Amino acid sequence: MARILDAALEALAIDSEASMAEIARRAGVVRATVYVHFPTRESLIEAVTEHTVLEVTRAVTAAGPDRGDPADALRRVLAAAWRELGRSHALVQINARQSPPDLHRLHRPVFEILEPLIERGQRSGAFRSDVPAAWHLSVVMAIVHTASNELTTGLLPPHTLESALMTTVLGAVGGAHRQ
């Protein structure tokens, strides 16, 4: 099944409308095998998305969001998430079609890690406390999604986008002065 998920991610990165047949071809299996595990294209995309969120969650956790200065921790977390999203920017575009409640559900594992970091930054004065931590989380996710979408246009090189992502997020949460 992991081979199918990897093939789907690869195919969707090239063509967000990639067919089940194309995904099967890339996985080296027949289309029926894909359908045994994933009865619909939507269920396959959901599984790929959940797998990607799990990988991003692991990367964010490994970046140490609870260690050190909150602004530095947020930089590490964003860098780790951005690296992990490197293969899956197409999923951001595909999942943008989902309803806001569904998107929030998808992001919940990452929010559960980031929210204590944001709150710690608010308590320490590193981040703005005049807006709720939940708002900061929504803004961070919107900026990450915008950067991901921008990457697919090819108008800005990846290193420029990563730098802009850091600057914009830290400015939004009030950590820009700590750069």
C-alpha positions as CSV (number, residue, x, y, z in Angstrom):
1,M,0.0,0.0,0.0
2,A,2.9,2.4,0.7
3,R,4.0,2.0,-2.9
4,I,0.6,3.1,-4.1
5,L,0.6,6.1,-1.8
6,D,4.1,7.1,-3.0
7,A,3.1,6.6,-6.6
8,A,-0.1,8.7,-6.1
9,L,1.9,11.5,-4.5
10,E,4.4,11.4,-7.4
11,A,1.6,11.4,-10.0
12,L,-0.4,14.1,-8.4
13,A,2.6,16.3,-8.2
14,I,2.8,16.2,-11.9
15,D,-0.9,16.2,-12.7
16,S,-3.4,17.0,-10.0
17,E,-6.0,15.1,-12.1
18,A,-3.9,12.0,-12.4
19,S,-6.0,8.9,-13.1
20,M,-6.1,5.7,-11.0
21,A,-4.6,4.0,-14.0
22,E,-1.6,6.4,-14.1
23,I,-1.2,5.9,-10.3
24,A,-1.3,2.1,-10.7
25,R,1.3,2.3,-13.5
26,R,3.6,4.3,-11.4
27,A,3.2,1.9,-8.5
28,G,3.9,-1.0,-10.7
29,V,0.5,-2.7,-10.1
30,V,-2.7,-3.2,-12.0
31,R,-5.5,-0.7,-11.6
32,A,-7.6,-3.3,-9.8
33,T,-5.0,-3.5,-7.0
34,V,-5.3,0.2,-6.4
35,Y,-9.1,-0.2,-6.2
36,V,-8.8,-3.0,-3.7
37,H,-7.2,-0.6,-1.3
38,F,-8.9,2.6,-2.4
39,P,-12.4,2.2,-3.9
40,T,-12.4,5.7,-5.2
41,R,-9.9,8.4,-6.3
42,E,-11.2,10.5,-3.5
43,S,-10.4,7.8,-0.9
44,L,-6.9,7.5,-2.3
45,I,-6.4,11.3,-2.2
46,E,-7.6,11.3,1.4
47,A,-5.2,8.5,2.3
48,V,-2.3,10.3,0.6
49,T,-3.3,13.5,2.4
50,E,-3.5,11.8,5.8
51,H,-0.1,10.1,5.2
52,T,1.4,13.5,4.3
53,V,-0.1,15.2,7.4
54,L,1.4,12.4,9.5
55,E,4.8,13.0,7.9
56,V,4.6,16.7,8.4
57,T,3.4,16.2,12.0
58,R,6.5,14.0,12.7
59,A,8.8,16.5,11.1
60,V,7.3,19.4,13.1
61,T,7.6,17.4,16.3
62,A,11.2,16.5,15.6
63,A,11.9,20.2,15.1
64,G,11.4,20.8,18.8
65,P,8.5,23.2,19.0
66,D,8.8,23.2,22.8
67,R,12.5,24.0,22.9
68,G,14.1,27.4,23.2
69,D,13.0,30.8,22.1
70,P,9.5,30.7,20.6
71,A,10.4,32.6,17.4
72,D,13.4,30.3,16.8
73,A,11.2,27.3,17.5
74,L,8.6,28.6,15.0
75,R,11.4,29.1,12.4
76,R,12.6,25.5,12.9
77,V,9.0,24.1,12.8
78,L,8.2,26.0,9.6
79,A,11.5,24.9,7.9
80,A,10.8,21.3,8.8
81,A,7.2,21.5,7.6
82,W,8.2,23.2,4.3
83,R,10.9,20.5,3.7
84,E,8.4,17.8,4.3
85,L,5.8,19.5,2.1
86,G,8.4,19.6,-0.7
87,R,7.0,16.5,-2.4
88,S,3.3,17.3,-1.8
89,H,2.6,20.8,-2.9
90,A,0.0,19.5,-5.3
91,L,-2.0,18.1,-2.4
92,V,-2.3,21.6,-1.0
93,Q,-4.0,22.7,-4.2
94,I,-6.2,19.6,-4.4
95,N,-7.3,19.9,-0.8
96,A,-8.0,23.6,-1.1
97,R,-11.3,22.5,-2.7
98,Q,-12.4,21.1,0.6
99,S,-14.7,22.9,3.0
100,P,-13.1,25.0,5.8
101,P,-14.2,22.5,8.5
102,D,-12.7,19.6,6.6
103,L,-9.4,21.5,6.1
104,H,-9.4,22.3,9.8
105,R,-9.9,18.6,10.6
106,L,-7.0,17.7,8.3
107,H,-4.7,20.2,10.0
108,R,-5.7,19.3,13.5
109,P,-2.6,17.1,14.3
110,V,-0.3,20.0,13.3
111,F,-2.5,22.5,15.1
112,E,-2.2,20.4,18.3
113,I,1.6,20.8,18.1
114,L,1.7,24.4,17.1
115,E,-0.9,25.8,19.4
116,P,1.2,25.4,22.6
117,L,4.2,27.0,20.8
118,I,2.1,30.0,19.8
119,E,0.7,30.3,23.3
120,R,4.2,30.0,24.8
121,G,5.3,32.8,22.5
122,Q,2.3,34.9,23.5
123,R,3.1,34.5,27.2
124,S,6.7,35.3,26.7
125,G,5.9,38.4,24.6
126,A,7.6,37.0,21.5
127,F,4.2,36.8,19.7
128,R,1.2,39.1,19.6
129,S,-1.3,38.3,22.3
130,D,-4.0,40.7,21.1
131,V,-5.4,38.0,18.9
132,P,-6.2,34.4,19.9
133,A,-3.6,31.6,19.3
134,A,-6.3,29.9,17.1
135,W,-6.2,33.0,14.8
136,H,-2.4,32.8,14.5
137,L,-2.7,29.1,13.5
138,S,-5.2,29.9,10.8
139,V,-3.0,32.7,9.5
140,V,0.1,30.5,9.5
141,M,-1.7,27.7,7.6
142,A,-3.1,30.2,5.1
143,I,0.4,31.6,4.5
144,V,1.9,28.1,4.1
145,H,-0.8,27.2,1.6
146,T,-0.2,30.4,-0.3
147,A,3.5,29.8,-0.5
148,S,2.9,26.2,-1.6
149,N,0.5,27.4,-4.4
150,E,3.0,30.0,-5.4
151,L,5.7,27.4,-5.7
152,T,3.7,25.6,-8.3
153,T,3.6,28.7,-10.5
154,G,7.4,28.7,-10.8
155,L,7.5,32.5,-10.6
156,L,9.7,32.5,-7.5
157,P,12.5,30.1,-6.7
158,P,12.0,27.7,-3.7
159,H,14.7,29.4,-1.6
160,T,13.0,32.8,-2.1
161,L,9.6,31.4,-1.2
162,E,11.0,29.7,2.0
163,S,12.6,33.0,3.0
164,A,9.4,34.9,2.3
165,L,7.3,32.3,4.2
166,M,9.5,32.8,7.3
167,T,9.4,36.6,7.1
168,T,5.7,36.8,6.5
169,V,4.7,34.3,9.2
170,L,7.0,35.8,11.8
171,G,5.7,39.3,10.9
172,A,2.1,38.1,11.2
173,V,2.6,36.5,14.6
174,G,4.7,39.4,15.9
175,G,8.0,37.7,15.8
176,A,9.6,39.6,13.0
177,H,11.6,41.8,15.3
178,R,13.4,38.6,16.5
179,Q,14.9,37.7,13.0
